[in-house]
């Protein structure tokens, strides 16, 4: 059987101050980015028309934008999609969205007519998406509700699974992963779509699972009542679950990298979110949940910890006296 990183004794938690500084800096940069520019929502949430087209030869983007403007489609966003022959055309202005709502498909047909009259058979429409503003608002509210429900279920599960100290540390670590992933999406300029929301929900579950594994082992180690501090016991638990974590995360990351490299532009935002979620889930289990649990334990120590420390202190104070008696 393959065994890697077996019986390790790395002191992971000693770097928690550096990790906290990097985390705060990363979140502050993301907050500044959110202040400078809003989130880039897809047409699934804002409404509008999106058309992916492929040309036989790279087109003149300026001429393409002028042709659309002459047809009344002003302010269209034209983005290169993959190769220099593939483009995505988005029409998301308020007037165009309203027109899309009153006559579904009108903007899409107008765009296709302009492209057909200009390029003829040298152009092919790959896919078309047309969403009315009412549907976009509904999808946006349902996505928000789905994330809130996932957090509530996470809270209930952790409250049942652990006592409140471990549960609170695990919840904060999961919230950290969610916020950090939002910051990563903003810094990477990823478009928020339903697929990205699905990635966010997956990251929540993945992060919580990693923390639960470590805290489960911590609970088992605490029951063994070793004569060691919570700091050492936490490090022991992380080291004992390290082989499992490396194998699981490596396999998951391999699948995500395959999607990232070979999945195409449509699936790539989801793959980016999942890849970062694997990293931040491992990071927060070691450098957010574990140090926070130590702080909570010092602030509100449980009775067993107090009894263990007092008994340890009693044994320590009696040891020199017993040696002196034996010497006489």
GUDREN-345846 format. One record per residue: residue in one letter; x, y, z of N, C-alpha, C in turn. Coordinates in steps of 0.2 Angstrom, whole numbers, padded with zeros to 4 digits, always signed. Each point is the difference from the previous one (the first is absolute). Example, Ala and Ser with C-alpha at 12.3 -4.5 7.8 and 13.67 -1.06 7.14 Angstrom:
BEGIN
a+0066-0028+0039-0004+0006+0000+0004+0006+0000 s-0002+0005-0004+0004+0006+0001-0004+0005+0003 
//
This chain:
BEGIN
x+0004-0006+0000-0004+0006+0000+0004+0006+0000 x-0001+0005-0004+0003+0006-0001-0001+0005+0007 x+0006+0001+0003+0000+0004+0006+0005+0006-0001 x-0003+0006+0000+0004+0006-0001-0001+0005+0006 x+0005+0003+0002+0000+0005+0006-0003-0004+0006 x+0003-0006+0001-0002-0003+0006+0004+0001+0006 x-0003+0001+0006+0003+0002+0006+0004+0006+0000 x-0003+0005-0003+0004+0007-0001-0002+0004+0007 x+0004+0005+0001-0001+0004+0006+0002+0007-0002 x-0003+0003-0005+0001+0007-0002-0004+0004+0005 x+0003+0006+0001-0004+0005+0004-0003+0005-0005 x-0006-0002-0002-0004+0004-0005-0002+0007+0004 x-0002-0001+0006-0004+0006+0003+0005+0006+0001 x+0006-0002+0001+0005+0006+0001+0000+0005-0005 x-0002-0001-0006+0000+0005-0005-0007+0004+0000 x-0004-0001+0005-0007+0003-0001+0000+0008+0000 x+0005+0003+0003+0001+0008-0001+0001+0002-0007 x+0005-0004-0003+0001+0002-0007-0006-0001-0004 x-0003-0006+0001-0006-0002-0004-0006+0005+0001 x+0000+0003+0006-0006+0005+0002+0002+0006-0004 x+0006+0002+0000+0002+0006-0004-0001+0000-0007 x+0002-0006-0003-0002-0001-0007-0007+0000-0002 x-0004-0003+0005-0007+0000-0001-0003+0007+0000 x+0002+0004+0005-0003+0007+0001+0002+0004-0006 x+0006-0001-0002+0002+0004-0006-0004-0002-0007 x-0001-0006+0000-0003-0003-0006-0008+0003+0000 x-0003+0000+0006-0007+0002+0000+0000+0007-0001 x+0004+0004+0003+0000+0007-0001+0001+0002-0007 x+0005-0003-0004+0000+0001-0007-0006-0001-0004 x-0003-0006+0002-0007-0002-0003-0005+0006+0002 x+0000+0002+0006-0005+0005+0002+0001+0006-0004 x+0006+0002-0001+0001+0006-0004-0002-0001-0008 x+0001-0006-0002-0002-0001-0007-0008+0000-0001 x-0003-0002+0006-0008+0000-0001-0002+0007+0001 x+0004+0005+0003-0002+0007+0001+0001+0003-0007 x+0005-0002-0004+0002+0004-0006-0005-0002-0005 x-0002-0007-0001-0004-0002-0005-0005-0005+0002 x-0006+0000-0002-0005-0005+0002+0001-0007-0002 x-0004-0005+0002+0001-0007-0002-0002-0001-0007 x+0003-0004-0004-0001-0001-0007-0005-0006+0000 x-0007+0002+0000-0005-0005-0001-0001-0002-0007 x-0002-0007-0001-0002-0002-0006-0007+0002-0002 x-0002-0001-0006-0006+0002-0002-0006-0004+0003 x+0002-0006+0003-0004-0004+0004-0003+0004+0006 x+0004+0004+0002-0003+0004+0006-0002+0007-0002 x+0003+0003-0005-0002+0007-0002-0005+0000-0005 x-0001-0005-0004-0004+0000-0006+0004+0003-0006 x-0002-0002-0006+0003+0003-0006+0001-0006-0005 x+0004+0001-0005+0001-0005-0005+0008-0001-0001 x+0002-0006-0001+0007-0002-0001+0000-0005-0005 x+0004+0001-0005+0001-0004-0006+0007-0001-0001 x+0002-0007-0001+0007-0002-0001+0000-0001-0007 x+0005+0003-0004+0001-0001-0007+0007-0002-0002 x+0000-0004-0005+0007-0002-0003+0001+0002-0007 x+0005+0003-0002+0002+0002-0007+0005-0004-0003 x+0000+0000-0007+0005-0004-0003+0007+0004+0000 x-0001+0006+0000+0006+0004+0001-0001+0005+0006 x+0006+0002+0003-0001+0005+0005-0003+0007-0002 x-0006+0002+0002-0003+0006-0002+0003+0006+0003 x-0002+0006-0003+0001+0007+0002-0005+0001+0005 x+0003+0001+0007-0005+0001+0005-0003+0007+0000 x+0004+0005-0002-0003+0006-0001-0006+0001-0005 x+0001-0004-0006-0005+0000-0005-0006-0004+0002 x+0001-0005+0004-0005-0004+0003-0005+0004+0005 x+0004+0004+0004-0004+0005+0005-0004+0005-0004 x+0003+0003-0005-0003+0005-0004-0006-0003-0003 x+0000-0006-0003-0006-0003-0003-0005-0001+0005 x+0001-0002+0006-0005-0001+0005-0003+0006+0002 x+0004+0006+0001-0002+0006+0002-0005+0003-0006 x+0002-0001-0006-0005+0002-0006-0006-0003+0000 x-0001-0006+0003-0006-0004+0000-0004+0002+0007 x+0003+0004+0004-0004+0002+0006+0002-0003+0006 x+0006-0005+0000+0002-0003+0005+0006+0003+0003 x+0000+0005+0004+0005+0005+0002+0003-0003+0007 x+0006+0001+0001+0003-0002+0006+0001-0007+0001 x+0000-0004-0006+0001-0007+0001+0007-0002+0002 x+0001-0005+0004+0006-0002+0003+0002-0006-0005 x+0006+0001-0003+0003-0005-0004+0006-0003+0003 x+0001-0006+0002+0005-0003+0003+0003-0006-0004 x+0006+0000+0000+0004-0006-0003-0001-0006+0004 x-0002-0005-0003-0002-0006+0004+0004-0006-0002 x+0006-0002+0003+0004-0005-0002+0005+0002-0006 x-0001-0002-0006+0004+0002-0006-0002+0007-0002 x+0004+0002-0005-0001+0007-0003-0006+0000-0005 x-0003-0006-0001-0005-0001-0005-0007+0000+0004 x+0000-0001+0007-0006-0001+0004-0001+0006+0004 x-0006+0003+0000-0002+0005+0004-0007-0001+0003 x-0001+0004+0006-0006+0000+0003-0003+0007+0000 x-0006+0001-0002-0003+0007-0001-0005+0000+0006 x+0000+0005+0004-0005+0001+0005-0004+0007-0001 x-0006-0001+0001-0004+0006+0000-0004+0001+0006 x+0002+0004+0005-0002+0000+0007-0002+0007+0002 x-0001+0005-0005-0003+0006+0002-0007+0000+0002 x-0002+0005+0004-0007+0000+0003-0005+0000-0006 x+0001+0004-0005-0005+0000-0005-0001-0007-0004 x+0006-0003-0001+0000-0006-0003-0003-0006+0004 x+0002+0001+0006-0003-0005+0005-0008+0000+0000 x-0002+0006+0000-0008+0001+0000-0003-0002-0006 x+0004+0001-0006-0003-0003-0006+0001-0008+0000 x+0005-0002+0003+0000-0008+0000-0006-0002+0005 x-0002+0003+0004-0005-0002+0005-0007+0000-0004 x-0001+0005-0004-0006+0001-0004-0001-0005-0006 x+0006-0001-0003-0001-0004-0006+0007-0005+0000 x-0001-0005+0003+0005-0005+0001+0004-0002-0006 x+0006+0001+0000+0004-0002-0006+0001+0006-0005 x-0003+0006+0001+0000+0005-0005+0008+0002-0001 x+0003+0002+0005+0007+0002+0000+0005-0005-0003 x-0002-0007+0002+0004-0005-0003+0000-0001-0008 x-0007+0001-0002-0001+0000-0007+0003+0006-0004 x+0000+0006+0003+0003+0005-0003+0007+0000+0000 x+0004-0003+0005+0007-0001-0001+0002-0005-0005 x-0004-0005+0000+0001-0005-0005-0001+0002-0007 x-0005+0004-0001-0001+0003-0007+0006+0005-0002 x+0003+0004+0005+0005+0004-0002+0006-0004-0002 x+0002-0005+0004+0005-0005-0001+0000-0003-0007 x-0006-0003-0001-0001-0004-0006+0000+0005-0007 x-0002+0006+0001+0000+0005-0006+0007+0002-0001 x+0004+0000+0005+0007+0002-0001+0005-0005-0001 x-0001-0006+0003+0005-0005-0001-0003-0006-0004 x-0006-0001+0000-0003-0006-0004+0002-0006+0003 x+0002-0005-0004+0002-0007+0002+0006+0000+0003 x+0004+0005+0001+0006+0000+0003+0000+0001+0008 x-0007+0000+0002-0001+0001+0007-0005-0006+0002 x+0001-0002+0007-0004-0005+0002-0002+0001+0008 x-0006+0000+0001-0003+0001+0007+0001-0006+0004 x+0004+0000+0005+0001-0006+0004-0005-0001+0005 x-0002+0006+0004-0006-0001+0005-0002+0007+0001 x-0007+0000+0002-0003+0006+0002-0004+0000+0006 x+0001+0005+0005-0004+0000+0006-0003+0006+0000 x-0007+0000+0002-0004+0006+0001-0004-0001+0006 x+0001+0005+0005-0003+0000+0006-0003+0006+0002 x-0007+0000+0002-0003+0006+0001+0002+0003+0007 x-0001+0006+0002+0002+0003+0006-0004-0004+0006 x-0007-0002-0001-0003-0003+0005+0003-0007+0002 x+0001-0003-0005+0004-0007+0001+0006+0001+0003 x+0004+0005-0002+0007+0002+0003-0001+0001+0008 x-0005+0004+0002-0001+0002+0007-0002-0006+0004 x-0004-0004-0004-0002-0007+0004+0006-0004+0001 x+0004-0001-0005+0006-0004+0001+0005+0002+0005 x+0000+0007+0000+0005+0003+0005-0003-0001+0007 x-0006+0001+0001-0003-0001+0007+0000-0008+0002 x-0001-0004-0005+0001-0007+0002+0007-0002+0001 x+0005+0002-0003+0007-0001+0001+0002+0002+0007 x-0003+0006+0002+0002+0003+0007-0004-0005+0005 x-0006-0002-0001-0003-0004+0005+0003-0007+0000 x+0003-0002-0005+0003-0007+0000+0007+0001+0004 x+0003+0005+0000+0006+0001+0004-0001+0001+0007 x-0006+0004+0002-0002+0001+0007-0002-0007+0003 x-0004-0004-0004-0002-0006+0003+0006-0005+0001 x+0005+0000-0005+0006-0004+0001+0004+0002+0007 x+0000+0007+0001+0003+0002+0006-0004-0003+0007 x-0006+0001-0001-0004-0002+0006+0000-0008+0001 x+0000-0004-0005+0001-0007+0001+0007-0001+0003 x+0005+0003-0003+0007+0000+0003+0000+0001+0007 x-0003+0005+0003+0000+0002+0007-0004-0005+0004 x-0005-0003-0003-0004-0005+0004+0004-0007+0000 x+0004-0001-0005+0004-0006+0000+0005+0000+0005 x+0004+0006+0000+0005+0001+0004-0002+0000+0008 x-0006+0003+0001-0002+0001+0007-0002-0007+0002 x-0002-0005-0004-0002-0007+0002+0007-0004+0001 x+0004+0001-0005+0006-0004+0000+0006+0002+0005 x+0000+0006+0002+0005+0002+0005-0003+0004+0005 x+0004+0001+0006-0002+0005+0005+0002+0007-0003 x-0003+0005+0003+0000+0006-0003+0007+0003-0001 x+0005-0001+0003+0006+0003-0001+0003-0003-0007 x+0000-0006-0001+0002-0003-0006-0005+0003-0006 x-0006+0000+0002-0005+0002-0005+0001+0007-0003 x+0001+0004+0005+0001+0007-0001+0007+0001-0005 x+0005-0003+0002+0006+0000-0004-0001-0002-0007 x-0004-0006-0001-0001-0002-0006-0004+0004-0004 x-0005+0003+0003-0005+0005-0004+0004+0006-0002 x+0005+0003+0004+0004+0006-0002+0004-0002-0006 x+0003-0006+0000+0005-0002-0005-0004-0001-0006 x-0006-0003+0000-0004-0001-0006-0002+0007-0003 x-0002+0005+0004-0002+0007-0002+0007+0003-0003 x+0005-0001+0003+0007+0003-0003+0001-0003-0007 x-0002-0006-0001+0001-0003-0007-0005+0003-0005 x-0006+0001+0002-0005+0003-0004+0002+0007-0002 x+0002+0004+0005+0002+0007-0002+0006+0000-0004 x+0005-0004+0002+0006+0000-0004-0001-0002-0007 x-0004-0005-0001-0002-0002-0007-0003+0006-0004 x-0005+0004+0003-0003+0005-0003+0006+0005-0002 x+0005+0002+0004+0005+0004-0001+0004-0002-0006 x+0001-0007+0000+0004-0003-0006-0004+0001-0006 x-0006-0001+0000-0004+0001-0006+0000+0007-0003 x+0000+0005+0005+0001+0007-0002+0006+0002-0003 x+0006-0003+0003+0006+0002-0002+0002-0004-0007 x-0003-0006-0001+0001-0003-0006-0005+0002-0006 x-0005+0005+0002-0005+0002-0004-0004-0005-0003 x-0002-0005+0004-0004-0005-0002-0008+0002+0000 x-0003-0002-0005-0007+0002-0001-0004-0005+0005 x-0005+0003+0004-0004-0003+0004-0006-0003-0004 x+0000-0006+0000-0006-0004-0004-0002-0005+0005 x-0005-0004-0003-0003-0005+0004+0005-0006+0002 x+0004-0001-0005+0006-0005+0000+0005+0002+0006 x+0001+0007+0000+0005+0002+0005-0004+0000+0007 x-0006+0001+0001-0004-0001+0006+0001-0007+0002 x-0001-0005-0005+0001-0007+0002+0007-0002+0003 x+0005+0004-0003+0006-0001+0003+0001+0002+0007 x-0003+0006+0001+0000+0003+0007-0003-0005+0005 x-0006-0002-0002-0003-0005+0005+0004-0006+0001 x+0004-0003-0005+0004-0005+0000+0006+0001+0005 x+0003+0006-0001+0005+0002+0004-0002+0000+0008 x-0006+0003+0001-0002+0000+0007+0000-0007+0003 x-0003-0005-0004+0000-0007+0003+0007-0003+0000 x+0004+0001-0005+0007-0002+0000+0004+0002+0006 x+0000+0007+0001+0003+0003+0006-0002-0003+0007 x-0006+0000+0000-0003-0003+0007+0003-0007+0001 x+0000-0004-0005+0002-0007+0000+0007-0001+0003 x+0004+0004-0003+0007+0000+0002+0001+0002+0007 x-0003+0005+0003+0000+0002+0007-0003-0005+0004 x-0005-0003-0002-0003-0006+0004+0004-0006+0001 x+0004-0001-0005+0005-0006+0000+0005+0001+0006 x+0003+0006+0000+0005+0002+0005-0003+0000+0007 x-0006+0003+0000-0003+0001+0007-0002-0007+0003 x-0002-0004-0005-0002-0007+0003+0006-0003+0003 x+0006+0000-0004+0006-0003+0003+0002+0003+0006 x-0001+0007+0001+0001+0004+0006-0004-0003+0006 x-0006-0001-0002-0005-0002+0006+0003-0007+0002 x+0002-0004-0004+0002-0007+0002+0007+0001+0004 x+0004+0004-0003+0006+0001+0004-0001+0003+0007 x-0005+0005+0001-0001+0002+0006-0003-0005+0005 x-0003-0005-0003-0003-0005+0005+0006-0004+0003 x+0005-0001-0004+0006-0004+0003+0003+0003+0006 x-0001+0007+0001+0002+0003+0006+0008+0000+0000 x+0003+0002-0005+0007+0000+0000+0002+0006+0004 x+0006+0000+0003+0003+0005+0004+0003+0006-0004 x-0004+0003-0004+0003+0005-0005-0006+0006-0001 x+0003+0005-0002-0005+0006-0001-0004-0001-0006 x-0006+0004-0001-0004+0000-0006+0004+0002-0006 x+0005+0004+0000+0004+0002-0005+0003-0006-0003 x+0003-0004+0004+0004-0006-0002-0005-0005-0003 x-0006-0001+0004-0005-0005-0003-0003+0002-0006 x-0001+0006-0002-0002+0003-0006+0005-0002-0006 x+0006+0002+0002+0006-0002-0005+0000-0008-0001 x-0001-0003+0005+0000-0008-0001-0006-0002-0004 x-0006+0003+0001-0005-0002-0004+0001+0002-0008 x+0002+0006-0001+0002+0002-0007+0005-0005-0003 x+0005-0002+0003+0005-0004-0002-0003-0007-0002 x-0004-0002+0005-0003-0007-0001-0005+0000-0006 x-0003+0005-0002-0005+0000-0005+0004+0003-0007 x+0006+0001+0001+0004+0003-0006+0000-0005-0006 x+0001-0006+0001+0000-0005-0006-0006+0000-0004 x-0006+0000+0004-0006+0000-0003-0002+0006-0004 x+0002+0006+0003-0001+0007-0003+0004+0000-0006 x+0006-0002+0000+0004+0001-0006-0002-0004-0006 x-0002-0007+0001-0003-0004-0005-0007+0003-0002 x-0004+0002+0004-0007+0002-0002+0001+0006-0004 x+0004+0005+0002+0000+0007-0003+0004-0001-0007 x+0005-0005+0000+0004+0000-0006-0005-0003-0006 x-0004-0005+0002-0005-0003-0005-0005+0005-0002 x-0003+0004+0005-0005+0005-0002+0003+0005-0004 x+0006+0002+0001+0004+0006-0003+0001-0003-0007 x+0002-0006-0001+0001-0003-0007-0006+0000-0004 x-0005-0001+0002-0007+0000-0003-0001+0007-0002 x+0001+0005+0005-0002+0007-0002+0005+0003-0005 x+0006-0002+0000+0005+0002-0005-0002-0002-0007 x-0002-0006+0000-0002-0003-0006-0006+0004-0003 x-0005+0002+0004-0005+0005-0002+0002+0007-0002 x+0005+0002+0004+0003+0007-0001+0004+0000-0007 x+0003-0005-0002+0004+0000-0006-0003-0002-0006 x-0005-0005+0001-0003-0003-0006-0008+0001+0000 x-0003+0003+0005-0007+0000+0000-0003+0006-0004 x+0004+0004-0002-0003+0006-0004-0001+0006+0004 x-0002+0005-0004-0002+0007+0003-0006-0001+0005 x-0005-0004-0002-0006+0000+0004+0001-0003+0007 x+0004-0005+0000+0001-0003+0007+0006+0002+0004 x+0004+0005-0004+0006+0002+0004-0001+0004+0006 x-0005+0005+0000-0001+0003+0007-0002-0004+0006 x-0004-0006-0002-0002-0005+0005+0007-0003+0003 x+0004-0002-0005+0006-0003+0002+0005+0004+0004 x+0000+0007-0002+0004+0005+0004-0002+0000+0007 x-0007+0000+0001-0002+0001+0007+0001-0007+0004 x-0001-0005-0003+0002-0007+0003+0007+0000+0002 x+0005+0002-0005+0007-0001+0002+0002+0005+0006 x-0003+0006+0000+0002+0004+0005-0004-0003+0007 x-0006-0002-0001-0003-0003+0006+0004-0006+0003 x+0003-0004-0004+0004-0006+0003+0006+0003+0004 x+0003+0006-0003+0006+0003+0004-0003+0003+0006 x-0005+0004+0000-0002+0004+0006-0003-0004+0005 x-0003-0006-0002-0003-0004+0005+0005-0004+0004 x+0006-0002-0003+0006-0003+0004+0003+0006+0004 x+0001+0006-0003+0003+0005+0004-0004+0002+0006 x-0007+0001+0000-0004+0002+0005+0000-0005+0006 x+0000-0007-0002+0000-0005+0005+0006+0001+0005 x+0006+0001-0003+0006+0001+0004+0001+0006+0003 x-0001+0006-0004+0002+0006+0003-0006+0005+0001 x-0006-0002+0000-0006+0004+0002-0004-0004+0006 x-0002-0006-0002-0004-0004+0005+0005-0002+0006 x+0006-0002-0001+0004-0003+0006+0002+0006+0005 x+0003+0005-0003+0002+0006+0005-0006+0003+0003 x-0006+0000-0003-0006+0003+0003-0003-0004+0005 x+0001-0007-0001-0002-0005+0006+0004+0001+0006 x+0007+0001-0001+0004+0001+0005-0002+0006+0004 x-0001+0006-0003-0002+0006+0003-0007-0001+0004 x-0004-0003-0003-0007-0001+0003+0001-0004+0006 x+0004-0005+0000+0002-0005+0006+0003+0004+0005 x+0004+0005-0001+0003+0004+0005-0005+0005+0003 x-0004+0002-0004-0005+0005+0002-0005-0003+0004 x-0003-0006-0002-0005-0004+0003+0002-0007+0001 x+0005-0001+0005+0002-0007+0000-0005-0005+0003 x+0000-0006-0003-0005-0005+0003+0002-0003+0006 x-0004-0003+0004+0002-0003+0006+0005-0005+0000 x+0000-0004-0005+0005-0006-0001+0007+0003-0001 x+0000+0006-0004+0007+0003-0001+0002+0003+0007 x-0004+0003+0004+0002+0003+0006+0002-0005+0005 x-0004-0006+0000+0002-0005+0004+0007-0003-0002 x+0001-0001-0006+0006-0003-0003+0006+0005+0002 x-0001+0006-0001+0006+0005+0002+0001+0000+0007 x-0005-0001+0004+0001+0001+0007+0004-0007+0003 x-0002-0006-0003+0003-0006+0002+0007+0000-0003 x+0001+0003-0006+0007+0000-0002+0005+0004+0004 x-0003+0006+0002+0004+0005+0005+0001-0004+0006 x-0005-0004+0003+0001-0003+0006+0006-0005+0000 x+0000-0004-0006+0005-0005-0001+0007+0003+0000 x+0000+0006-0004+0006+0003-0001+0003+0003+0007 x-0005+0003+0004+0003+0002+0006+0002-0005+0005 x-0003-0006+0000+0002-0005+0004+0006-0004-0002 x+0002+0000-0006+0006-0003-0002+0006+0001+0003 x+0002+0007+0001+0007+0001+0003+0000-0002+0008 x-0006+0000+0003-0001-0002+0007+0001-0007+0001 x-0003-0004-0005+0001-0007+0001+0007-0002-0001 x+0004+0003-0005+0007-0001-0002+0004+0001+0006 x-0001+0006+0004+0004+0002+0006-0001-0005+0005 x-0006-0003+0001-0002-0005+0005+0004-0006-0001 x+0000-0002-0007+0004-0006-0001+0007+0000+0001 x+0003+0006-0001+0007+0002+0001+0002-0001+0007 x-0004+0002+0004+0001+0000+0007-0001-0007+0003 
//
